[in-house]
Amino acid sequence: MLAEIIPKIAGMEAEEKEDSKYYPRPSLAGPDRCIRQMVYWHDNVEREKPGDRIWLIFDDGKWHEELTADWIRKSAFQLHSEQMLVNMGSVNGSELKGRIDGIVTDVLGIDRHYEHKGINHFTFQSYWNGSLPHDYITQCCMYVAGLQKVNPEITESILLIKNKNTAQFLEFLLEYHPDAVLVKGCINSIGEQKEINQLIYFPVGNALAKFEEIERYTIEGTLPDRQYTMSDWQCEYCGYQERCWESFEGEIEQLKENVTLNDGVVKLCKDYLAVNVILKDGEVTKDMLREKIIHAMKEHDAKKGKAGIYSVTLSIGHSTRLNKEMIPQSILALAEKKTSYEKLMVREPKGGKNNGI
């Protein structure tokens, strides 16, 4: 009873919020956020409504932020200026404003901008393993740019990311300059540190230019190119996916034929076919070697052994596949989803080493 009604209430409340309308804001400023999606949003194009449960997830994020803030307040650090409004520039003559999560003052009295994010386990792991949260970094840079109009001495930002599945933390230290941001390094909850020292150029300038582009596309009634393929998760979870891709097949059909491509494409085609031959030969060789090793293990009556420095184990693996013949056609038809994609074929003329893909 309650489990069913709570998500519905969250969905109804979400529909009443102003945040459902598009306007330039720091959380949309990063390069990974699809610009085509935002043009649709700005144009008030109807999109598929997300499930009500998504609003509970967003609400959980706000409480994660408050819980973390409470722990910081119990430390020697001071967290203050929470939800302070800052002005980060202008888009088409309108001020771009946003509210910061706060400023952290350390024991030496140094102020740093503070931004909190709560994310899933897999994304958390990808950041620790080397991926950079470009959208979050851009958001931090915009806030620091705004803060510097009030306090020019604030040059650093702490991006604190919480793993919502495990309650672990990951902290990125950013040093902002007018034309670039230096991602200095990160540290996790058990004190492991990684130096990064990577520069990202013009984060704020690029973000403002992106918002200007959205305005231009809206005024002209045009759309930017698709930023992702249909199979990317960004498209899979986008409420505009159907609208965005409905003209895709027609667009491909309208492209010209018998076009002479430049020398750069010649090299790309040559490399493409060469790599394909290597991959095919490698798969054949791998399968052959696999069978020989399995045969040798059986000859030695072994399921586990050592071959010099190598450990070899032979065991039974299992996989599960759907038997479509056992599924009624009416149900199978509902479950199947047609996906279009760009199919590429590259061929050499007859007599060449490669016969095409």
Secondary structure by P-SEA (a helix, b strand, c coil): caaaaaaaaaaaaaaaccccccccccccccccccaaaaaaaaacccccccccaaaaaaaaaaaaaaaaaaaaaacccccccccbbbbccccccbbbbbbbcbbbbcccbbbbbbbbbbbcaaaaaaaaacccaaaaaaaaaaaaaaaaaccccccbbbbbbbcccccbbbbbbbbbcccbbbccccccccbbbbbbbccccaaaaaaaaaaaaaaaaaaaccccccccccccccccccccccccccaaaaaaaaccccccccaaaaaaaaaaaaaaaaaaaaaaaaaaaaaaaaaaaaaacccccccccbbbbbbbbbbbbbccccccaaaaaaabbbbbcbbbbbbcccccccccc
